[in-house]
Structures are given as C-alpha cells and as structure tokens.
Amino acid sequence: MVISDEWSSYKEDDVAKAQSVKETLLNDNWWMNVDYILAFTAPIYDVLRKTDTDMATLHLVYEMWDSMIEKVRKVIFQHERKTEVEHS
C-alpha cells in the first residue's frame, strides 16, 4: 500500500507518521527481524497448537519439549552467527 499512488491520500493526516510507516515497511532489516522472530517462535507455537485440546496432552509436551528447544536454539545460534559476521 505504501508504494501505491493512493498512499498520498492516507498520509495527509499525519505526514511524519506516514513517512515513518513507509520507511519501516520498505526496510529490509526490519523484515529480516520479523522473519527471525517468526522463525524462533514457530516451534513454540507448534507445540502450543498440538497440546491445545480437550484431551490429556502432558505426555505430548514431554515428548515435544526437547525437540522444540533444539529448534529454537538452532534458529537463535544461526542468527547470532550471521549477526557476528555482519559486524566483524
């Protein structure tokens, strides 16, 4: 929407806020951070979805917990290595 010609009609209310929104949405670093957050929260979300039932699921949590932790760890470590390379 921010790259549309119609954006000018929306941004007339508050030009500064509109410019900030446009810059944020077009910023690749912001989208990389969104991807990172989604990547490490996805395994947590999957466990919550699988255990959100009316059945007894405590035994499932124990089975899935280690796998979830490893997936989250892997995403975080990959991100930290990528960040270290960018700053070196």
N, C-alpha and C positions, 0 to 999 in steps of 0.2 A: 504494500500500500504506500509506503513512503517514497517509492520511486515512481509512483503514478502521478499523472498530471492533476488528479483530484486532491492530492495531498495539500496543495496550496489552500483549498477551501477549508480544510480541517485545521490547518496550522495558524489561521488568522486569530484565533482566540488567545493563544499564548505562544508567540514566536520562539522564545527561548526554550520552552519545554519541547516544542515540536522539533526544534533543531537537535536537542539532546536525544530525543527518541530516535530520530533519523540516524544520527551518528552511532548510537548504540546498536541499532538493528543492522547497520551496514558494517559493523566492526567484526572482523574475523576472529580476533582474540576473544571477544565476548561469546561468540558461538562455539569456540573451542572449549571455553569454560562450561558452557551449557552441556556440551557433549560429555565432558569429563564428569560432571555431576550426575548426569543420567547414566553413565557407564558404571559408576560405583554404587548407585542406588538401585539399579535394576536387579541385582541378585537379592537384595534385601526385600524389594517389592515382590519378587517372585515367591520367596518364602512366605511372606505375609499372605499373598493370594492363595497359595496352596493350603495354608493352615486356617484360612478364614471360612470354616464350615461349621455345621452343626454337629459334626462327628468329633470324636476324641482324636486329637492330632498331635499330642505331646510327643509321641514316639516318632512322628514325622519330623518334628523340629530337631530332635536329637540327630536324626539321620542327615538332615539337610544343613545343619549349622556349620559343620566343618567345611563343607563344600562352598557355602555362601561366603564364609570368612576368607577362604583362599581366593575366590573370585574377586572379592573386594580388594584384598591385598595386592593381587596381580595388577589390577587397574591403577591403584594408587602408586605402586612401585614403577610401573611403566610411565605414568605421568611425571613422577619425580625425576626419573632419569631423563626424560625429554626436557623438562624444565632446567635441569643441571646443564645439559648440552647447550641449550639456548643461551644460558648465562655464562658459559665458560669462554 
